[in-house]
Each structure stands twice: as structure tokens, then as C-alpha cells.
Amino acid sequence: MRDCDEKLYDEIGAMAKNLEKQRDQLLKELKNLEENYKKGRIDEETYKAKRHDIERARGEVMDRLAQMRFLMGEA
């Protein structure tokens, strides 16, 4: 049983690391989006729509990450 628990803990840890990478990528996308908007490369409507999509995806990732951390006993 202990080996099963350790394997599950490792799998949850790997999923958490993947979610952290997704979060970091979304933050980079948001930063690039803001830079492109400030430089006039995209219009306000496009900026707002893409920002909304990125922030929604980031929220979903953060929710899942919080769940993984809870399962790992880090919360």
C-alpha cells in the first residue's frame, strides 16, 4: 500500500509541475500581449478578448494547481 501511496504522490507532483509550467507560459503570453498592445501591434478589442481568454485559462490552471497542492498536503 505504501508503494501505491508514493506512486500516487509522485504522479500528483508531476501534474503540479506541469500546471506550474502552464501557468508560467500563460504569464509570458499575457506579458507579450500587453507589449504588443502598448506598441500598437494589436487593437484594443483584440487585446481585451485575448487577455480575457488568457486570464480565464490562468484561473483554471491556478484552481487545479491549488487542488494538487492540497492533495500533496502543501496547502
C-alpha positions as CSV (number, residue, x, y, z in Angstrom):
1,M,0.0,0.0,0.0
2,R,2.8,2.4,0.8
3,D,4.4,2.0,-2.6
4,C,1.0,2.8,-4.1
5,D,0.8,6.0,-2.0
6,E,4.3,7.0,-3.0
7,K,3.5,6.5,-6.7
8,L,0.3,8.5,-6.4
9,Y,2.2,11.3,-4.6
10,D,4.8,11.3,-7.4
11,E,2.1,11.4,-10.1
12,I,0.4,14.3,-8.3
13,G,3.7,16.1,-8.0
14,A,4.4,15.7,-11.7
15,M,0.9,17.0,-12.6
16,A,1.6,20.0,-10.3
17,K,4.9,20.7,-12.1
18,N,3.1,20.6,-15.4
19,L,0.5,23.0,-14.2
20,E,3.2,25.4,-12.9
21,K,4.8,25.3,-16.4
22,Q,1.4,26.1,-18.0
23,R,0.9,29.0,-15.5
24,D,4.3,30.4,-16.4
25,Q,3.6,30.1,-20.1
26,L,0.3,31.9,-19.7
27,L,2.0,34.7,-17.8
28,K,4.5,35.0,-20.7
29,E,1.7,35.2,-23.2
30,L,0.0,37.9,-21.1
31,K,3.2,39.9,-21.0
32,N,3.7,39.6,-24.7
33,L,0.1,40.5,-25.3
34,E,0.5,43.7,-23.2
35,E,3.7,44.6,-25.0
36,N,2.1,44.2,-28.4
37,Y,-0.9,46.3,-27.4
38,K,1.3,49.1,-26.0
39,K,3.3,49.1,-29.2
40,G,0.1,49.4,-31.3
41,R,0.5,46.0,-32.9
42,I,-3.0,44.9,-31.9
43,D,-6.2,46.9,-31.4
44,E,-8.0,47.3,-28.1
45,E,-10.8,44.8,-28.9
46,T,-8.3,42.1,-29.8
47,Y,-6.3,42.9,-26.7
48,K,-9.3,42.7,-24.4
49,A,-10.5,39.4,-25.9
50,K,-7.2,37.7,-25.8
51,R,-6.5,39.0,-22.3
52,H,-9.8,37.6,-21.1
53,D,-9.0,34.2,-22.6
54,I,-5.5,34.1,-21.1
55,E,-6.8,35.2,-17.6
56,R,-9.6,32.6,-17.7
57,A,-7.1,29.9,-18.6
58,R,-4.8,31.0,-15.9
59,G,-7.6,30.9,-13.4
60,E,-8.4,27.3,-14.3
61,V,-4.7,26.3,-14.1
62,M,-4.4,28.0,-10.7
63,D,-7.5,26.2,-9.4
64,R,-6.2,22.9,-10.5
65,L,-2.8,23.7,-9.0
66,A,-4.4,24.5,-5.7
67,Q,-6.1,21.2,-5.8
68,M,-2.9,19.3,-6.5
69,R,-1.1,21.1,-3.7
70,F,-3.9,20.3,-1.3
71,L,-3.7,16.6,-2.3
72,M,0.1,16.8,-1.6
73,G,-0.5,18.3,1.8
74,E,1.1,21.7,0.9
75,A,-2.0,23.8,1.4
